[in-house]
Amino acid sequence: MKDEFSQRHKDSCKKKIPYDSKKEINAIIRNSRNKNQNKTLSSYRCPICGFWHLTSCSKSKNKRLKKQKRRLEAFQKAVSQNSRKIN
């Protein structure tokens, strides 16, 4: 079972373009901003191969994700501050 899961992840990674560095992939994102107005590109470091990959989502979904991220960060900050007060 574990081997099947591992193989599926490796296979999905083979279909993606690997980039060596965050700097390299950020240059690609900057160059593509003018070409694709409906999608937002972002990058992530792959936990399977260790390289960087591109991902995209619609502008509206990206706004929702950023809002959720800000809420999560605010929550994490509040939890951190409260734990300092307790200690």
C-alpha positions, 0 to 999 in steps of 0.5 A: 500500500505504501509503495503504491502511494509512493509510486503515484507521487513519483509518477505525478512529479515526472509530469511536472517541469523541475526548476533548480531554484526559487530565483529561477522560477520567480523570473518565469512567474514575472515574465508570464504575468503579462501573458496570462491575465486570468491565472495567477502562477505561484511556485512550491518546493516539491517534497518528493523530488526537492525541485521547484514546480509551478502551479496556477489558479484563477484570480478569484480563487487566489484572492480567497486563498490569500484571505484565508492565509491572512486569517490563519496567520492572524490566528497563529499569531494570537495563539503564539502571544497567548502561549507566551502569556501563560508561560 
